[in-house]
Amino acid sequence: MRFLEKTDALEQLPGRPIAPGEAFTFRCHSGLACFNRCCRNLNLFLNPFDAARLRRRLSVSSEVFLEQYADVVLRPENHFPEVMLKMADDTEASCVFLTAEGCAVYSDRPGTCRAFPMEYGVQYDAATSAGAAVHFFRPPPFCLGERADAVWTPETWAADQEAEAYHRMTLAWAKAKGLFQQNPWGAEGPSGRRGRMAFMAAYNIDRFREFVLDSSFLKRFKVQPETVKQIRAGRDEAVLEMGFAWIAFSVWGVPTRLFKPKR
């Protein structure tokens, strides 16, 4: 996923910008000589929803997933850590979920994999905190899938790949992460107490759910009953939406419809 400024010229970025409703051709299948080649030599960034879905698929906690399957990196120009999927220790840096038959976690594969050969991005307006989805058609040079006669638009491709929830949660995450164009941490840095709390709210969905339900949170904040119900039921989207709202509120003071302090 690309995070773009409103002023970025899309036509100057890698890939061909695809407008809503615009057609492209693509079909991937095991008969292609390049099958699974796109699952190697990867730098695969995981959004919070990606991590939540994978940890559920693997039947592990968020903490175990982050420790065993992810690398947490903080680039100098960023003020919030990024999470990358660990690759296999082989000569091709293959995805750890790649098998001879294909993806072992296909139904829970990350949003980047679902979008391929499209690249999904968010064009962010810092002045209004608004984010708009943008799409690029960007198959790698070795890809043979674009020679197919199957015709798609961004909308029909997203529906076919069951990517709508991923796109929706990506936009929600982009709104929260876009706030970190400035450094809010001061001398303590992102590894301080507030930074660790914010990272937990985004990527440790199990611990954040416990924080909402088992701490004094519900005594200190008035939360929409339906939201509490969905969080108790373990609905990942509801927990993450609360987490993103908590980050915006606790770090930046941005009010939210999901909860408000009790008087």
N, C-alpha and C positions, 0 to 999 in steps of 0.2 A: 504494500500500500504506500502510495506517495502522499506526503503532506505538502501542499503547494500554497504559495501566497496568491492572493487575488490578482496581483500584478504579473504573475508568471505568464509568459506567452506559451500556450499549450502546444502550438505548432512547432516550437523550437525544442521541445522535449523528446526523448527517445520514444519511438512508437508512433502510430497514427491515431490521433484523437478520433473517437467514435461518438457521434452525437446520439441522443435518445432516438430510437427508431431506425438508426442507420444500419444497413446490412453488412455482414461479413460472412465469409465461408470458412468452415472448419469441421473436421471430424477426426478424433483420435481413436485408434483401435490397435489391437495386438498385431495386426498384419503389417503395420508400418515398420520400416527398418529403424526408425528413430524411437520406437515405443520405449517408454521409461527413461529415455536419455535426459529428459527435462527434470528428472528426480535426482540428478547428480550435480556435483559442483555448485551447491546451493548456499546462499545466505538467506535463510528463511526466517523472517521476523514474524513473531506471533503476537496477535492482538489478544487482549484479555479473554474474549469469547473463544478464540482458538484454543487457548490454554485450558479453559474451563471444559470445553467439549472433549479435548484429548484426555485430560485427567479422568473424566467420567468414563470414557471408552476403555481406558487402561485399568480402571478400578483402583486408582491410587489417589491419595490426597494431593492437594495443590502443592504442599511442601515437598512431597516425594517427587512429584512431576518436575518441579523447578530444579530440584537437586539432581535428578537422574537424566532428565530429557532436555534440559534447557541451559543456556548460558545467558546470564544477565550482564549487560554491558551498558556503560555510561560513556557516550562519546563527549569530547570536550565541548562541542557546540550545543549539546542538549542539557536540559535541567531535569529530565526524568529518565530513569533507566529504560532500556529496551530489552526485550526478551527474544532470544533466537533459539531455534530448534538445534540441538546438538546433532551433528552428522556422524555417520559411522566412521570408524577408524580404518578406512581403506584408501586406496590410491585415488579414488574418484570422489571422495567426500560425499558418499551416497546418503540419501535420506535413511534414517534408522528404520523407517517403516516400509522400505522398499523390499519386495520379494520378487521372485522370478515370475510370479503371476500378476504382479502389480502392487498396488497400495494395500497394506494390511489394515489400514484404518480408513478405508475409502469413504464410508458413510459419515465419518467424523473428521475428514481431512480439513486442513486450515482454509481460510477464505482465499488466500493467495492461490492455492492449488485449485480451488473451485472456479476462480475467475479465469485461469489460464485457458486460452492464450491472450485473454484480456488482462490488463493491469488496472487495478482499481485505485482510484485516488480521491482525495478530498481537497478541494480548493478552498482555503480558509481565509476569511476576512477578519483580520485582527481587530478592526474597528468595531465590528458588530458581533463578534464571536459566532458568526454563522459559517456553516460549512456546506458546500455543494458537491455532490458526487460527480466525478469525471471518469471517463473510461478511455483506455488506449489499447489498440490492437497491436500486440507486441510479441509475436511468436519468435523464438530464437532462429538464427540462420539455418540450423540443421532440421527444423521442424517441417515435416511433410504434410501435416494435417490441414494446412490452409489450402492445399490443392484440391480438397474435396468439394463436392457440389452441395453439401448441406449448408443451408442459409440460416443465419441467425441475426438477431438484433441484441443489444445489451440486455433488453428486458426478457426476451425468450431464452437467451442463454442462461441468465440468472435463474429463471424458473426451472429449466431443464437440470441445472446443476444443484438445485435446492440451496441457492445461495442468498435468498432474500433476507433470512435472519442474520446471516453474516454481514451483509451490506448494512442492514439497519443498525447492528451493534457497532460496526466500524464507524458509522457516522456519529453515533453517540460517544464513542471513545475519542474520535477526532475532536469533538467539541471540548471534552475535558483536557485532552493532551495539548490542544492548541493553546491553552492558557499558559503553558510552560515555555512560551517564547521568551519570557523573562524569568529571571532567577528569583524564586520566592523564599529561598532557604536561608539566606544570610550566611553568617559565619559557620553555622552547624552543617551546612551542605545537605545534599540529598540523603546522606547516610545517618542524619540525625533523627530524632524521635518523630518529627512531623513527616519527614521524607519516608521513613520506614512504614508509618501508618498509611500514607498515601499509596505506596507500592502494594501494601497488603490489600487495600480496598480494591485495587485493580486486578491483581494477579493471584492473590491467595484467597480465593472465593470461599473456601471452607472456614478459614479463620475469620474473615470479615462477617460471614453469616453468624458465627458464634458471637462476635462483637455486637451485632445488632440485637440478637435475641437473648443473650445470656449476660450481658453487662448491664449497666444502668442506662443504656441508650434509650430504651422505650419509656423510661421514667423521665428523662430529660427532654425528649423530643416527641411531638405529636406526629405520628406517622399514619398515612392513609391505611385504613383497615385492609383493603384489598392487597396493598403492597405487603403488609405483614403476613397476610395469608399465603401469598405466593412465595415469600421468603421462607416461611415455615415449611412449605411443601417442597422446598429445595429447587425451585425453578431458577435456573442459572441466569436467565435474562433479567429477572427481577432483582436478584442479588447484585448483579453487575450494574444495573441502572442505579440502584441505591448507592453502590460504591462510587460510581462516577460522580453522582450528585454530592456525595460526602467529600470527595476530593475537591470539587469546585467550592463547596461551602467552607470546609475546614482550612483549606490553604488560601483561598482567594476571597472568601466572604460572599460568594455568589449564592443568592437565595434559590430555593427549589420548591417545586410543587409537591415533592414526595414527602417532605417533613419540614417542621418548623419548631424552634425552641418553645418549650412550655413556659408560660409566664408564672 
